[in-house]
């Protein structure tokens, strides 16, 4: 069986930075949206895209904190958005669409990891709701603007997943974790959902000039770990007792942001889509004896279509319902 999941020789690697992959790329005149683009990898992504000439919109649950974080970065604006609240998603999308602007780059970067059991909306498990459903609804509501980006030279939607997608696929028999909660299983499910979302969106949007990608940014110490006890990170070998980085495989935030920026802008990906990337290249299939890669449950078109239908039912939003 053939797969598009194989390295293409991008010329970049695990230690490349967001600025490295944007060298020589001019994004003047383009508009990018980066959710969570004011912290950790998101902030590095925002800085790099703006430096390359893009106008970057940073929607944030804590707008005041976002405004402070991006202060001094030319070409960046902040907006209010809570991905756990579908009415907030609707409000942001309506305000953006009213501006008449096109979206050339959409990076679904915001997320939460391994948090205590939390319920949002109509009882949804928070990691699935924030990491997947909120972004699903956001992209679908912004689709008219993304289509405009596609029509003027191509648009890309990038879903920031994780190697943690290998923990589990979508738990079809208990998506909401109503029968026992495990924070890492819930995180893994949400990250598998990110990969499947990009796979199906690419199939739906490619004829309109919109391609979608997912990725693993690598291991990086950022505020994403805020729910993890220090002792757990010490035991995992990530940090030492002083709280300093102990794992040499970890990337800097600038290196961690590189793969999402590469997926959003690289000319090497022209004509491609629906693939999972890592270390600034397309990833190979995960297998025994190899590190990284994408697991088969996350590249299954049938599961991707099933997740899309489930998400449409849960959120009441589907930009492709009429066409489908």
N, C-alpha and C positions, 0 to 999 in steps of 0.2 A: 504494500500500500504506500503510495507516495504521500508526502507531506510538504507543505511550504515551510515547515519548521526546520530550517537548517541555516547555518551561518552564511553570510554573504560577503564576508571579508570587508567590513566597513572601514578598516584602517584605524579604528578606535578600540578602546578596551576598558577594563575595570578601573583603571586609574585616570582615564580621561575626565576632564571637567566639562561643565556646561558651556563655558567659554570656548574650550577646545573644539567642541563639535559645531559651534556656531561660527568658527573662524571663516571669514569670507562669505558668510550668508547675510544678505541685507533684507531685513524684515520691515523696512520702511513702508508705511501705508497699510500694514496689516493690523488686525485686531485679534488679541488673544485673551481668553478667559482662563484664569488659573484658580480653581477653588482651593482655599487654604493657602493662598499664595503669599502669606505674610509670616510664615513660620517654617523652620526646618527646610526640607527639600523644596517646599513651595516658594519660600522667599528666595532661595538661590535660583529657582526657575524664573521667577518674576524678574530678578535682577538681570539675568542673562538675556532673556527675551527683549526686555526694554533696552538693554545696551546694544542689541542688534537692530533696534529701530522700531520694534513693535509697540503698539499702544496696548497696555496690559490692564485688564479689569480684574480686580481681586475681590470677589464676593466673600464675606466673612461673617461668622456668627458674632464675633466681637469686633465690630467695625472700628471702634476707637483704638483698640490694640493694633488692628491692621493698619490704620492710618499712621500710627506712630512708627510701626515697623518699616513701612515703605517710604517714610519721609525722606526726601532728598533724592529719590530715584525718579528721574524724569520720565514722563510718559505713562505713569501708573495712576489709576484711580481705584477707590474702594467703594464697595456697595454692601448693603445688608443682605445676608442670606443665612438661614439655618436649614441645613440639609435634612434635619430630623422633622421638620415642619413643612408639610406639602403646601400649605398656604403661603409660607415664606418663599418657597420655591416658585410658586405661581407669581407672587408679587415681584420678585426679582426679574423673572422672565418677561413679564408684561412691561416693566419699566425699560428693560433693555430693548425689547422689540419696538417699543414706541420711539426709540432713538433712530430707528431706520438703518442701523449699522449692520454690516455683515460680520460674521465670525469666521476667521481663517484658521484659528487654532483654539481648540477646546481641550484643556487638560484637567481631568478629574483627579485632582491630587489630594484633596482633603480626606481625612479618615481618622478612625479611632482603632485602638488595638488592645485586645485582651482586657477589656474593662469588666468590672463587676456586672452581674446581671442587671440590665436596665431595659425598661420598656418605654417606647415612644409611640406617638400616634395612637392607632387603635390596637395597642398591645404588641407592636412589632418589636422583635429583638433589635437592640440599638445598633449593633455592628452591621447587620444586614441592612437595616434601615438607612443608616448614614453612609456607609461605604458603597452600597449598591442602589437601593431604591431611590434615595434622594438624588443621586447622580442620574439614574435612569429617567426620572421625571424631569430633571433639569434639561437634559439633552433633548428630550422629546418636546418640551415646551419651547426651547430655543431653536428648534429645527428650521423654521423659516429663515432665521439669520444664518444658520450653518449652511443651508442650501445656497444662500446668496454668496457665501464664501466659496462654495464648491463651483458655482457658476463663473466666478471671476478668476479661475486658475487652480481651483482645488482647495479643499478644506480637510483638516485632520482632527479627529477626536481621539484623545489618548487617555486610557484608563490605567491608573497606577495600581497595579496589583502587588503581588509579593510571592516569593518562593514558598510562603506559607499556604499557597493554594494547594500544595501537595498534601496538606494535613487531611483534607476531606473535600469531596465535591459538594454539590448542593444536596442537602438532606431532604429529599422529596417527601419523606414520610413525617418529617418534623422540622420544617423550615424555621418555625418560630421558636424552637427549643422549649416547647411547652411540657416536655416530658424529661426534664433534667437539663441543666445548663452547664456547659463547659466553655470557658472563655476562649480557649485556643481553638476548639472545634468551631465555635461561632465565628472567630476571626478567619479561620481557614475557609469556611463556607463563603464568607463575604468576599474573600480574595478570589476564589474560584468564580464567583458571580461576576467579578470585574472582567475576567478573561472571557467568559462566555458572552457577556454583554458586548464587548468589542467585536467578537467574532460575528455575532448576528447583526450588529449595527453595520458592520462593513458590508455584509451581504445585502442589506437593505439600501444602503446609501451610495454604493460605488457607482451606479449608473448616473447619479446626480453629482459626481465629482467629489464625493466625501468618502474618505478612507478612515478606518479605525484601527487602533493598535492597543495592545496591553503590554505590561512590562513588570519586571522585578527590578527595583532600583538598587538592590544590594542591601547589606546590613550597615546601618548608620545610626549613631546615637543622636536622637532628636527628641523633641517633646512628645513624639508618638509613644515613647516608653513611659509616659507619666503614670500609667496605672500599674506598672510593674514594681514590686518591692525591690529595694537595693539587693537584699540577700539573694533573691532569685537571679538577678543579673550577674552577681558575683559567682554563684554556683554554675551558671551557664558559661562562665569564662569571658563574658563580655567586658566587665570592668573589674578592677581590683578593689580591695577593701577601702582604699582612699577615694574610690569613685572615678578613678582615671581609666581610660580605655586600655583594655588588656588583650583584646583580640586583634591581631595584625591584619586580619582579612577585612575588617570594617573599613568603610569608605568615609571620606570627609563629606559634609553636605554638598559641596560643589561637585564632587565626584558622583554622589548619589543622585543629584539632579540631572546628570548628563544623559542618562538613557531616555528619560521622558522628553528632554529637549531634542535629542537626536530623533526619536520617533516622531516628534511633531514637525520637524523641519528638514530632515536629511533628504537630499535629492536621490540618494541611493535607494530609497524606498518608493520612488515613483513607480506607479503601476502595481504596487503591492498593497496588502491590507489584511486585516483579520489575524495577524500573527502576534505572538508573544515574544518580547525582546528582553535581553539582559546584557549587561556590560557593553552597551552601545552597539549591539548587533542583534540579528534575529537569533533566538535560542533554538537549540536542538531539542528533540524529545528527551524527557527524563527517562533514565534507565538505571538498572543495577550497575553499581561500580562507577557511576558518573555523578558529578556534582551539578546542581542546577538543572536547567531544562524545564520544559513544560509537560505536565502530566496529561495523559490521554483523556481523562474525564473533563478537562477544561478545553479541549479542542474538538469536542463532539458537536457537530452542527445540530443534531436532534435535541441534545440537552440545551444548547444555546437558544433554539426556537422555543423550547418548553419554558425556559426561564423568562424569555421575553413575554410570552403569553401570561405567565404567572404575575410578572411585574406589572403588566398592563391591567390585569384584573385587580391587583392590590392598590394601585395608585389611581386607576381610572384615567390614565393618560397613555395614548399611543398615537404618535404622529403618522403612523403608517396604516392605521386601521382602515381608512377608506380605500387605500390602494391595495391592502391585503385581503 
